[in-house]
Amino acid sequence: MKHIGWLLFVLYSSNALSAGDVEIPLLAETAHLQGAISRVLELDKNGQSTLRNDLCNQLELSDVQVVTDGDKLSLDMALTATTGAHVLGVCRGPKPWQGRLALKLTPQVTASGLGIEFVPDSILLSRPDNSPGLLSKPVKIIADALVLPRMKSVKIDLAGSLSSIDELIEQLLVPDGEPSLVERTHITRIQTEDTGVRAWLAFQVRPPEPVEQAPEPVFDASELAQWQTLEDELDGFLTTIIMLLAQSTNSHALRLELLAVLLDARHAIAEALTIDDPEYDPVRELFLTTWERLRPLMGELEGLETPGLEVDFRLAAFMAGGDALRALDALGPEYGLEITRDGLRRLARLLLAESAPPSFTPLPLEVDPAFRDLFGFNSEDEPEFTSAALKAQIFGSFGRVGSWLLPVAHADSIPPAEALKGLVPQPGNLDNYLELVASLLEEQASAWLDKNGNTPDSVAERLDPLVRATAWKESCWRHFAGSSSPPEVLRSAGGAVGMMQINGRVWRKVYDLDRLVDEVDYNVNAGIDILTHYMVDYAIRRGEHEQPGGDDNLVKATYAAYNGGPGHLSRYRRDDTPAQLQAIDKAFWNHYSTIKANQWPDISSCYTQ
């Protein structure tokens, strides 16, 4: 096989063989070897195939099993063999032979030094009673002719992928004229183990001559802007790649896991932009961390039907390229490797080919219906709950969730969202302001539940206090702040805006970034959308309510993800959670418990009168 789409590269830390040699272990998992063997045996989706010498001699194969056995691969399958001769236009022969076929495959390095081939031993046949049977000899002749040649074509050839990633790692400070990866790489040894066949790939690198270097000066304003552009490029790269991977599978669960990787990366990028340390290198760390999570999902994708992507070679080359960056990065900074915009573009072209954009910056900011559909934010359900449109419906439906603090006088007056436009809480208007916000949060939570009638009870009964507590913890129920005219929308250091503190960098393509700023009800509804997404698609799906604490865990997990991204989902129950995050989660839970008991939150925690 020329491609290695079924090969999972599991790279561990690099091992230096000598001053200029680096060795990396690669693992071809048994499941993927079985997939390769299934393809050469032409098995259909039911795991069956028919191989023919002619119309009268054929083998029917099924139940193919591949395991490691000592230093070999053991191949075993069910076999029905038909033997005979073509006489007067009719196949004549004995009754078909039924039993099992077994053979051993010995892995060895190919002559090129860049591949692994599997040398088959002779075939063994057995009947259900372990007897050879009268027809075992002619059956064996047919099996030797039809099965063994196919086994000889099962190969792992690394040359193609090494050629594809040669340009990708040219940042390795390899001097001009140095041999390519293909020319300076070889497999040193192989061994079988329970999980598959492991090979050690060694390649030569030349560290730069040690020189005394003066400390790097701090970035000036222009260099800082370029650094932020690189982070934008990383965001655009990840968004493009993850969308392509998600489009290639019909697995909703896998799409959600891909989205979680993207959201966590975006949270990390937003946080990195707040770090006032010009010598801090977040992009490298972000790439490596994201790759660690994305890599196994791509391995899972290889085993699925992929209606939107030819994954056999391009995905394999992309994975090998990313693995190469990770492995070479582990060699240490003395090799001069860095993750650059050009490097990201080269890596993307391994998967996107000619459709790779010349730049991933700037990433489009507008709402993308295709993105919303792909990850379950249906485009027709984009938050459009405006107070004016829903006034009659909402004021007739209070009581299902609880209508505490709703002043009756508002029923015949301006809707809360309209009244809150440009309104900044001040000592003189605080009581009325908080009542308006309480009304707005109530109406929007109730409207969301009305629109989503199949919401699980565990979500419905907790949504109203969850929304209120989240808004209180995130913004103290403020959308605007300051005393300027007009007032400015509340913004965090990381770029989160408005009452629900939604970060446009994290949620670009899902929500209208201008409306998040300009419309408090749109901001609130986007927050509700995100909260329910995290609760249903992550907290419930991953079984947080099955942990000690029961259904209340859904609230704790949902807020943790809302605050830090999907990767924070279980931080509320982990012992290794940093104290700062524990304090945030504790404060939120106190707000939630108070609000759920139909009481006001602690006003003095945000306001003094």
VEXDREN-2710 file (C-alpha; in Angstrom, 1 decimal):
% VEXDREN-2710
k/r/px/py/pz
1/MET/0.0/0.0/0.0
2/LYS/1.4/3.4/-1.0
3/HIS/-0.7/5.4/1.5
4/ILE/-0.7/5.1/5.3
5/GLY/-4.2/6.3/6.1
6/TRP/-4.7/3.5/8.5
7/LEU/-1.4/4.1/10.4
8/LEU/-1.7/5.8/13.8
9/PHE/1.5/7.5/14.6
10/VAL/1.8/7.5/18.4
11/LEU/4.9/9.6/19.1
12/TYR/6.4/9.7/22.5
13/SER/9.4/11.7/23.6
14/SER/12.3/11.7/21.2
15/ASN/15.4/9.7/22.2
16/ALA/18.9/10.9/21.1
17/LEU/20.9/8.0/19.6
18/SER/24.0/10.1/19.1
19/ALA/24.9/13.7/18.7
20/GLY/23.0/14.0/15.4
21/ASP/20.5/11.1/15.5
22/VAL/17.0/11.3/16.9
23/GLU/14.7/8.2/17.3
24/ILE/11.0/8.3/17.5
25/PRO/8.8/5.2/18.2
26/LEU/5.8/4.8/15.9
27/LEU/2.9/2.4/16.5
28/ALA/0.7/0.8/13.9
29/GLU/-2.2/-0.4/16.0
30/THR/-3.7/-3.9/15.5
31/ALA/-7.1/-2.4/14.7
32/HIS/-5.7/-0.4/11.8
33/LEU/-3.6/-3.3/10.6
34/GLN/-6.8/-5.4/10.5
35/GLY/-8.4/-2.6/8.5
36/ALA/-5.6/-2.8/6.0
37/ILE/-5.8/-6.6/5.7
38/SER/-9.6/-6.4/5.3
39/ARG/-9.1/-4.0/2.4
40/VAL/-6.7/-6.3/0.6
41/LEU/-9.0/-9.2/1.2
42/GLU/-11.8/-7.1/-0.3
43/LEU/-14.1/-7.5/2.7
44/ASP/-17.4/-5.7/2.4
45/LYS/-19.2/-3.7/5.2
46/ASN/-20.4/-7.0/6.6
47/GLY/-16.9/-8.3/6.9
48/GLN/-17.3/-10.8/4.1
49/SER/-15.7/-11.3/0.7
50/THR/-15.5/-13.9/-2.2
51/LEU/-12.2/-14.5/-3.9
52/ARG/-12.2/-16.5/-7.1
53/ASN/-9.6/-18.3/-9.3
54/ASP/-12.4/-19.1/-11.8
55/LEU/-16.1/-19.8/-11.7
56/CYS/-15.6/-23.2/-10.2
57/ASN/-13.0/-22.4/-7.5
58/GLN/-13.6/-19.7/-4.9
59/LEU/-13.1/-18.8/-1.3
60/GLU/-15.7/-17.2/0.9
61/LEU/-14.1/-15.3/3.8
62/SER/-15.6/-13.9/7.0
63/ASP/-14.9/-13.2/10.7
64/VAL/-11.4/-12.0/10.0
65/GLN/-9.3/-11.5/13.2
66/VAL/-5.9/-10.0/13.6
67/VAL/-3.9/-10.2/16.8
68/THR/-0.2/-10.2/17.7
69/ASP/1.4/-13.5/18.7
70/GLY/5.0/-13.4/19.9
71/ASP/7.0/-11.7/17.2
72/LYS/4.3/-12.2/14.5
73/LEU/0.8/-11.1/13.5
74/SER/-1.7/-13.9/13.6
75/LEU/-4.4/-13.9/11.0
76/ASP/-7.5/-16.1/11.4
77/MET/-10.7/-16.2/9.5
78/ALA/-13.8/-18.4/8.7
79/LEU/-13.5/-20.0/5.2
80/THR/-15.9/-21.7/2.9
81/ALA/-14.0/-23.2/-0.1
82/THR/-15.6/-24.4/-3.4
83/THR/-13.4/-26.6/-5.6
84/GLY/-14.3/-28.3/-8.9
85/ALA/-13.9/-28.4/-12.6
86/HIS/-15.8/-26.9/-15.5
87/VAL/-17.4/-29.9/-17.3
88/LEU/-19.8/-29.5/-20.2
89/GLY/-20.6/-26.0/-19.1
90/VAL/-21.3/-26.9/-15.5
91/CYS/-19.0/-26.7/-12.4
92/ARG/-18.7/-30.2/-10.9
93/GLY/-17.0/-31.0/-7.7
94/PRO/-17.5/-32.1/-4.1
95/LYS/-19.5/-30.3/-1.4
96/PRO/-17.9/-27.0/-0.3
97/TRP/-15.3/-27.3/2.4
98/GLN/-16.0/-25.3/5.6
99/GLY/-13.5/-24.4/8.4
100/ARG/-11.0/-21.8/9.4
101/LEU/-7.9/-20.5/7.7
102/ALA/-4.9/-19.3/9.8
103/LEU/-1.5/-17.9/8.9
104/LYS/1.3/-16.0/10.6
105/LEU/2.7/-12.7/9.2
106/THR/6.3/-11.7/10.1
107/PRO/6.9/-7.9/10.1
108/GLN/10.2/-6.8/8.7
109/VAL/11.8/-3.6/7.4
110/THR/11.7/-3.2/3.7
111/ALA/14.8/-2.9/1.6
112/SER/14.4/0.9/1.4
113/GLY/14.6/1.2/5.2
114/LEU/11.5/3.4/5.1
115/GLY/8.7/0.8/5.3
116/ILE/7.4/-2.3/7.0
117/GLU/6.2/-5.4/5.1
118/PHE/4.6/-8.5/6.4
119/VAL/6.0/-11.8/5.2
120/PRO/3.3/-14.6/5.2
121/ASP/4.1/-18.1/6.4
122/SER/2.2/-21.1/4.9
123/ILE/-1.5/-21.3/5.4
124/LEU/-3.0/-23.7/8.0
125/LEU/-6.6/-25.1/7.6
126/SER/-8.8/-26.7/10.2
127/ARG/-12.3/-28.0/10.4
128/PRO/-14.7/-27.3/13.3
129/ASP/-13.6/-30.7/14.8
130/ASN/-9.9/-29.7/14.2
131/SER/-9.6/-32.4/11.5
132/PRO/-8.0/-31.5/8.1
133/GLY/-10.8/-33.2/6.0
134/LEU/-10.4/-34.9/2.6
135/LEU/-10.4/-31.7/0.6
136/SER/-7.8/-29.7/2.7
137/LYS/-5.1/-30.1/0.1
138/PRO/-6.9/-28.6/-2.9
139/VAL/-8.4/-26.0/-0.7
140/LYS/-4.9/-25.1/0.5
141/ILE/-3.7/-24.7/-3.1
142/ILE/-6.5/-22.3/-3.8
143/ALA/-5.9/-20.4/-0.6
144/ASP/-2.2/-20.1/-1.3
145/ALA/-3.0/-18.7/-4.7
146/LEU/-5.7/-16.2/-3.6
147/VAL/-4.7/-15.1/-0.1
148/LEU/-0.9/-15.1/0.1
149/PRO/-0.3/-12.6/-2.7
150/ARG/-2.7/-10.2/-1.1
151/MET/-0.8/-10.5/2.2
152/LYS/2.4/-9.5/0.5
153/SER/0.9/-6.2/-0.6
154/VAL/0.2/-5.1/3.0
155/LYS/3.0/-2.6/3.7
156/ILE/3.6/0.5/5.7
157/ASP/5.5/2.9/3.4
158/LEU/6.7/6.1/5.1
159/ALA/8.4/7.6/2.1
160/GLY/5.4/9.5/0.9
161/SER/4.5/11.1/4.2
162/LEU/8.2/12.0/4.8
163/SER/8.3/13.7/1.5
164/SER/5.1/15.6/2.3
165/ILE/6.4/17.0/5.5
166/ASP/9.9/17.8/4.4
167/GLU/9.0/21.4/3.7
168/LEU/7.0/21.6/6.9
169/ILE/10.0/21.2/9.2
170/GLU/12.6/23.3/7.2
171/GLN/12.6/25.6/10.3
172/LEU/14.9/23.0/11.8
173/LEU/17.9/25.1/10.7
174/VAL/19.0/22.4/8.3
175/PRO/21.7/24.0/6.2
176/ASP/21.2/24.4/2.5
177/GLY/22.3/21.3/0.7
178/GLU/21.5/18.9/3.5
179/PRO/19.7/15.7/2.5
180/SER/15.9/15.5/2.6
181/LEU/14.1/13.7/5.3
182/VAL/13.7/10.7/3.0
183/GLU/17.4/10.5/2.5
184/ARG/18.4/10.8/6.1
185/THR/15.7/8.7/7.8
186/HIS/15.5/4.9/8.3
187/ILE/13.7/2.4/10.5
188/THR/16.2/1.0/13.0
189/ARG/14.1/-1.8/14.6
190/ILE/10.6/-3.1/14.9
191/GLN/8.8/-5.3/17.4
192/THR/5.3/-6.6/18.0
193/GLU/3.4/-5.9/21.2
194/ASP/-0.2/-6.4/22.5
195/THR/-1.4/-3.2/20.8
196/GLY/0.2/-3.6/17.4
197/VAL/3.6/-3.3/15.7
198/ARG/6.0/-0.7/16.9
199/ALA/8.8/0.7/14.7
200/TRP/11.6/3.1/15.7
201/LEU/12.2/5.8/13.1
202/ALA/15.6/7.4/13.3
203/PHE/16.5/10.6/11.4
204/GLN/19.6/12.8/11.4
205/VAL/19.5/16.3/12.6
206/ARG/22.3/18.8/13.0
207/PRO/22.1/21.1/15.9
208/PRO/23.4/24.6/15.3
209/GLU/26.8/25.5/16.6
210/PRO/26.6/26.9/20.1
211/VAL/27.0/30.7/20.2
212/GLU/26.7/33.3/22.8
213/GLN/23.5/35.2/22.3
214/ALA/22.5/38.5/23.8
215/PRO/19.1/38.6/25.5
216/GLU/16.3/39.3/23.1
217/PRO/14.9/42.8/23.4
218/VAL/11.3/43.2/24.4
219/PHE/8.7/43.5/21.6
220/ASP/7.9/46.9/20.3
221/ALA/4.3/47.8/19.4
222/SER/4.7/46.6/15.8
223/GLU/6.1/43.3/16.9
224/LEU/3.3/42.8/19.4
225/ALA/0.8/43.5/16.7
226/GLN/2.5/40.8/14.5
227/TRP/2.3/38.4/17.4
228/GLN/-1.4/38.9/17.8
229/THR/-1.7/38.4/14.1
230/LEU/0.0/35.0/14.5
231/GLU/-2.6/34.1/17.2
232/ASP/-5.3/35.1/14.7
233/GLU/-3.7/32.9/12.1
234/LEU/-3.7/30.0/14.6
235/ASP/-7.4/30.6/15.3
236/GLY/-8.2/30.7/11.6
237/PHE/-6.1/27.6/10.9
238/LEU/-7.8/25.6/13.7
239/THR/-11.3/26.8/12.6
240/THR/-10.8/25.8/9.0
241/ILE/-9.3/22.4/9.8
242/ILE/-11.8/21.5/12.5
243/MET/-14.7/22.5/10.2
244/LEU/-13.3/20.3/7.4
245/LEU/-12.9/17.4/9.8
246/ALA/-16.4/17.8/11.2
247/GLN/-17.9/17.9/7.7
248/SER/-16.2/14.6/6.9
249/THR/-18.2/12.6/9.6
250/ASN/-21.9/12.1/10.4
251/SER/-21.0/11.3/14.0
252/HIS/-22.6/14.0/16.2
253/ALA/-20.5/13.0/19.2
254/LEU/-17.3/13.3/17.2
255/ARG/-18.3/16.7/15.9
256/LEU/-19.0/17.9/19.4
257/GLU/-15.5/16.8/20.6
258/LEU/-14.0/18.6/17.6
259/LEU/-15.9/21.7/18.6
260/ALA/-14.7/21.4/22.2
261/VAL/-11.1/21.4/21.0
262/LEU/-11.8/24.6/19.0
263/LEU/-13.6/26.4/21.8
264/ASP/-10.9/25.5/24.3
265/ALA/-8.2/26.8/21.9
266/ARG/-10.1/30.0/21.4
267/HIS/-10.4/30.5/25.1
268/ALA/-6.7/30.0/25.5
269/ILE/-6.0/32.4/22.6
270/ALA/-8.2/35.0/24.3
271/GLU/-6.4/34.5/27.6
272/ALA/-3.0/34.7/25.9
273/LEU/-3.8/38.1/24.5
274/THR/-4.2/39.4/28.0
275/ILE/-0.8/38.4/29.1
276/ASP/1.4/41.4/29.2
277/ASP/4.7/39.6/28.8
278/PRO/6.4/40.1/25.4
279/GLU/8.8/37.2/26.1
280/TYR/5.9/34.8/26.6
281/ASP/5.4/32.4/23.7
282/PRO/1.7/31.2/23.8
283/VAL/1.4/30.1/20.2
284/ARG/3.8/27.2/20.5
285/GLU/2.1/26.0/23.7
286/LEU/-1.4/26.5/22.2
287/PHE/-0.5/24.5/19.1
288/LEU/1.1/21.6/21.0
289/THR/-1.8/21.5/23.6
290/THR/-4.4/21.6/20.9
291/TRP/-2.6/18.9/18.8
292/GLU/-2.6/16.6/21.8
293/ARG/-6.4/16.7/21.9
294/LEU/-7.0/16.9/18.2
295/ARG/-4.7/14.0/17.2
296/PRO/-6.7/11.1/18.7
297/LEU/-10.0/12.5/17.2
298/MET/-8.4/12.4/13.8
299/GLY/-7.3/8.8/14.5
300/GLU/-11.0/8.1/15.4
301/LEU/-12.1/9.8/12.2
302/GLU/-9.9/7.4/10.1
303/GLY/-12.0/4.5/11.3
304/LEU/-15.3/6.0/10.2
305/GLU/-17.1/6.5/6.9
306/THR/-16.1/10.0/5.7
307/PRO/-18.6/11.3/3.2
308/GLY/-16.9/14.7/2.8
309/LEU/-13.2/14.0/2.9
310/GLU/-10.7/11.7/1.1
311/VAL/-8.8/10.8/4.3
312/ASP/-6.6/7.9/3.2
313/PHE/-3.6/9.9/2.2
314/ARG/-4.2/13.6/2.9
315/LEU/-5.3/13.1/6.5
316/ALA/-2.4/10.7/7.1
317/ALA/0.1/13.3/5.7
318/PHE/-1.6/16.0/7.8
319/MET/-1.4/13.9/11.0
320/ALA/2.2/12.9/10.2
321/GLY/3.1/16.6/9.7
322/GLY/1.6/17.7/12.9
323/ASP/3.3/14.8/14.7
324/ALA/6.6/15.9/13.2
325/LEU/6.2/19.4/14.5
326/ARG/5.4/18.1/17.9
327/ALA/8.3/15.6/17.9
328/LEU/10.9/18.0/16.6
329/ASP/9.7/20.6/19.1
330/ALA/10.6/18.1/21.8
331/LEU/14.2/18.2/20.7
332/GLY/14.6/21.6/22.5
333/PRO/14.9/25.2/21.5
334/GLU/18.5/24.8/20.4
335/TYR/17.2/23.4/17.2
336/GLY/15.5/26.6/16.4
337/LEU/12.0/25.2/15.6
338/GLU/9.1/27.6/15.9
339/ILE/5.5/27.5/15.0
340/THR/5.0/30.2/12.3
341/ARG/2.3/31.4/10.1
342/ASP/4.1/29.9/7.1
343/GLY/4.4/26.6/9.1
344/LEU/0.6/26.5/9.7
345/ARG/-0.1/27.2/6.1
346/ARG/2.2/24.4/5.0
347/LEU/0.6/22.0/7.5
348/ALA/-2.9/23.0/6.3
349/ARG/-2.0/22.4/2.6
350/LEU/-1.2/18.8/3.5
351/LEU/-4.9/18.4/4.2
352/LEU/-6.5/21.1/2.1
353/ALA/-4.2/20.8/-0.9
354/GLU/-4.9/23.7/-3.4
355/SER/-7.9/24.9/-1.4
356/ALA/-5.8/26.1/1.5
357/PRO/-6.2/29.9/1.8
358/PRO/-3.1/32.1/1.4
359/SER/-3.7/33.4/4.9
360/PHE/-6.1/32.5/7.7
361/THR/-6.1/36.2/8.9
362/PRO/-8.5/37.8/9.3
363/LEU/-11.0/35.1/10.1
364/PRO/-14.5/36.2/9.0
365/LEU/-16.4/37.4/12.0
366/GLU/-20.0/37.3/10.7
367/VAL/-22.5/34.6/11.6
368/ASP/-21.9/31.5/9.5
369/PRO/-25.1/29.4/9.2
370/ALA/-23.1/26.4/7.9
371/PHE/-20.9/26.5/11.1
372/ARG/-24.0/26.7/13.3
373/ASP/-25.7/23.8/11.5
374/LEU/-22.5/21.7/11.6
375/PHE/-22.2/21.9/15.4
376/GLY/-25.9/21.9/16.4
377/PHE/-26.5/25.7/16.6
378/ASN/-29.3/25.5/14.0
379/SER/-29.2/28.7/11.9
380/GLU/-33.0/29.1/12.2
381/ASP/-32.6/29.1/16.0
382/GLU/-30.0/31.9/16.2
383/PRO/-31.1/34.0/19.2
384/GLU/-33.9/36.3/17.9
385/PHE/-36.0/36.6/21.1
386/THR/-36.6/40.3/21.3
387/SER/-38.7/41.8/24.1
388/ALA/-41.1/43.6/21.9
389/ALA/-42.0/40.5/19.9
390/LEU/-42.3/38.2/22.9
391/LYS/-43.9/40.6/25.3
392/ALA/-47.4/39.2/25.2
393/GLN/-46.3/35.6/25.2
394/ILE/-43.8/36.0/28.0
395/PHE/-45.9/37.9/30.4
396/GLY/-48.6/35.2/30.0
397/SER/-46.2/32.3/30.8
398/PHE/-44.5/33.4/34.0
399/GLY/-45.0/30.9/36.8
400/ARG/-43.7/27.9/35.1
401/VAL/-40.1/28.7/36.0
402/GLY/-40.9/31.1/38.9
403/SER/-41.6/34.8/38.6
404/TRP/-39.9/36.2/41.6
405/LEU/-39.1/39.9/41.6
406/LEU/-41.2/40.7/38.5
407/PRO/-43.0/44.0/39.0
408/VAL/-46.6/43.8/37.8
409/ALA/-46.3/47.4/36.6
410/HIS/-44.0/46.4/33.8
411/ALA/-46.7/44.3/32.1
412/ASP/-48.2/47.5/30.6
413/SER/-45.0/49.5/30.2
414/ILE/-41.9/49.4/28.0
415/PRO/-40.3/46.0/27.7
416/PRO/-37.3/45.4/30.0
417/ALA/-34.8/45.2/27.1
418/GLU/-36.0/48.6/25.7
419/ALA/-35.8/50.2/29.2
420/LEU/-32.3/48.9/29.7
421/LYS/-30.9/50.4/26.5
422/GLY/-28.0/52.6/27.6
423/LEU/-28.9/52.4/31.2
424/VAL/-26.1/52.2/33.7
425/PRO/-26.8/51.2/37.3
426/GLN/-26.4/54.1/39.7
427/PRO/-27.3/54.5/43.4
428/GLY/-30.4/56.5/42.4
429/ASN/-31.9/53.9/40.0
430/LEU/-30.5/50.7/41.4
431/ASP/-33.8/49.2/42.7
432/ASN/-35.6/49.8/39.4
433/TYR/-32.6/48.7/37.4
434/LEU/-32.3/45.3/39.1
435/GLU/-36.0/44.7/38.7
436/LEU/-35.7/45.4/35.0
437/VAL/-32.8/42.9/34.6
438/ALA/-34.6/40.3/36.7
439/SER/-37.6/40.7/34.3
440/LEU/-35.4/40.4/31.3
441/LEU/-33.6/37.3/32.5
442/GLU/-36.9/35.7/33.4
443/GLU/-38.5/36.4/30.1
444/GLN/-35.6/35.2/28.0
445/ALA/-35.1/31.9/30.0
446/SER/-38.9/31.3/29.8
447/ALA/-38.9/32.1/26.0
448/TRP/-36.0/29.7/25.4
449/LEU/-37.8/26.9/27.2
450/ASP/-41.0/27.6/25.2
451/LYS/-39.1/27.4/22.0
452/ASN/-37.3/24.2/23.0
453/GLY/-40.1/22.0/24.2
454/ASN/-38.1/18.8/24.3
455/THR/-35.6/20.2/26.9
456/PRO/-34.8/17.6/29.6
457/ASP/-36.5/18.2/32.9
458/SER/-33.1/18.4/34.6
459/VAL/-32.3/21.4/32.4
460/ALA/-35.7/23.1/32.4
461/GLU/-36.0/23.2/36.2
462/ARG/-32.5/24.6/36.6
463/LEU/-32.3/27.0/33.7
464/ASP/-33.8/30.1/35.2
465/PRO/-31.6/30.3/38.3
466/LEU/-28.6/29.2/36.2
467/VAL/-29.1/32.1/33.9
468/ARG/-29.5/34.6/36.7
469/ALA/-26.5/33.3/38.7
470/THR/-24.3/33.3/35.6
471/ALA/-25.2/36.8/34.7
472/TRP/-24.6/37.9/38.3
473/LYS/-21.3/36.2/38.5
474/GLU/-20.1/37.4/35.1
475/SER/-21.3/41.0/35.1
476/CYS/-23.3/41.9/38.3
477/TRP/-26.2/42.1/35.9
478/ARG/-24.6/45.0/34.0
479/HIS/-24.5/45.4/30.3
480/PHE/-23.2/49.0/30.3
481/ALA/-20.7/50.6/32.6
482/GLY/-19.1/54.0/33.1
483/SER/-20.6/57.5/33.0
484/SER/-19.7/58.5/29.5
485/SER/-22.4/59.5/27.1
486/PRO/-23.2/57.2/25.5
487/PRO/-22.2/54.6/28.1
488/GLU/-19.7/51.9/27.0
489/VAL/-20.6/48.2/27.0
490/LEU/-19.0/46.2/29.8
491/ARG/-15.8/44.5/28.5
492/SER/-13.4/42.2/30.3
493/ALA/-9.6/42.2/29.8
494/GLY/-10.0/39.2/27.6
495/GLY/-12.6/40.7/25.3
496/ALA/-15.8/39.3/26.8
497/VAL/-18.8/41.7/26.4
498/GLY/-22.1/42.5/27.9
499/MET/-24.3/41.1/30.6
500/MET/-23.4/37.5/29.9
501/GLN/-19.7/38.3/29.2
502/ILE/-19.6/36.6/25.8
503/ASN/-16.2/36.6/24.1
504/GLY/-16.5/37.3/20.4
505/ARG/-13.2/35.6/19.7
506/VAL/-14.5/32.4/21.2
507/TRP/-17.9/32.5/19.6
508/ARG/-17.2/34.1/16.2
509/LYS/-19.2/32.5/13.4
510/VAL/-21.9/31.5/15.9
511/TYR/-23.2/34.9/17.1
512/ASP/-23.4/38.4/15.6
513/LEU/-20.5/40.2/17.4
514/ASP/-22.1/43.7/16.9
515/ARG/-25.4/42.6/18.3
516/LEU/-23.7/41.1/21.3
517/VAL/-22.5/44.6/22.1
518/ASP/-25.5/46.7/21.0
519/GLU/-28.5/44.5/22.2
520/VAL/-28.8/43.3/25.7
521/ASP/-31.5/40.8/25.0
522/TYR/-29.5/39.3/22.1
523/ASN/-26.5/39.1/24.5
524/VAL/-28.6/37.3/27.1
525/ASN/-30.1/34.9/24.7
526/ALA/-26.7/34.0/23.3
527/GLY/-25.6/33.3/26.9
528/ILE/-28.6/31.0/27.4
529/ASP/-27.8/29.3/24.1
530/ILE/-24.2/28.6/25.3
531/LEU/-25.3/27.5/28.8
532/THR/-27.8/25.0/27.4
533/HIS/-25.3/23.8/24.8
534/TYR/-22.7/23.0/27.5
535/MET/-25.3/21.4/29.8
536/VAL/-26.9/19.2/27.2
537/ASP/-24.1/18.4/24.7
538/TYR/-21.3/18.1/27.2
539/ALA/-22.4/17.9/30.9
540/ILE/-25.2/15.4/30.3
541/ARG/-23.6/13.6/27.4
542/ARG/-20.4/13.0/29.4
543/GLY/-22.4/11.9/32.5
544/GLU/-21.5/14.6/35.0
545/HIS/-24.8/14.0/36.8
546/GLU/-23.7/10.4/37.4
547/GLN/-20.9/11.7/39.6
548/PRO/-21.4/12.1/43.4
549/GLY/-23.7/15.1/43.7
550/GLY/-26.2/14.1/41.2
551/ASP/-28.1/16.5/38.9
552/ASP/-26.7/19.6/40.7
553/ASN/-23.4/18.7/39.1
554/LEU/-24.9/19.7/35.8
555/VAL/-25.1/23.3/37.0
556/LYS/-21.6/23.3/38.4
557/ALA/-20.1/21.7/35.2
558/THR/-22.1/24.0/32.9
559/TYR/-20.8/27.1/34.6
560/ALA/-17.3/25.8/34.7
561/ALA/-17.4/25.2/30.9
562/TYR/-19.0/28.6/30.4
563/ASN/-16.3/30.3/32.3
564/GLY/-13.3/28.5/30.9
565/GLY/-14.3/26.4/27.9
566/PRO/-15.3/22.7/27.5
567/GLY/-12.0/21.5/28.9
568/HIS/-13.0/23.0/32.3
569/LEU/-16.2/20.9/32.5
570/SER/-15.1/18.7/35.4
571/ARG/-12.9/21.2/37.2
572/TYR/-15.5/21.7/40.0
573/ARG/-14.8/18.2/41.3
574/ARG/-11.1/17.8/40.6
575/ASP/-8.5/18.1/43.4
576/ASP/-6.0/19.7/41.1
577/THR/-8.1/22.7/40.2
578/PRO/-6.2/25.9/40.9
579/ALA/-7.4/27.8/44.0
580/GLN/-8.4/30.8/41.9
581/LEU/-10.8/28.7/39.8
582/GLN/-12.1/27.0/42.9
583/ALA/-13.0/30.4/44.3
584/ILE/-14.8/31.4/41.1
585/ASP/-16.8/28.1/41.1
586/LYS/-17.6/28.5/44.9
587/ALA/-18.8/32.1/44.4
588/PHE/-21.0/31.1/41.5
589/TRP/-22.6/28.2/43.4
590/ASN/-23.4/30.5/46.3
591/HIS/-25.2/32.8/43.9
592/TYR/-27.0/29.9/42.3
593/SER/-28.2/28.5/45.6
594/THR/-29.4/31.8/46.8
595/ILE/-31.3/32.6/43.6
596/LYS/-32.8/29.1/43.4
597/ALA/-34.2/29.7/46.9
598/ASN/-36.1/32.7/45.5
599/GLN/-33.9/35.2/47.2
600/TRP/-31.9/38.2/46.0
601/PRO/-28.2/37.7/45.5
602/ASP/-25.9/39.6/47.8
603/ILE/-26.3/43.1/46.4
604/SER/-23.4/44.4/48.4
605/SER/-21.1/42.0/46.5
606/CYS/-21.5/44.2/43.5
607/TYR/-23.1/47.5/44.6
608/THR/-23.1/49.9/47.5
609/GLN/-25.9/52.3/48.2
END
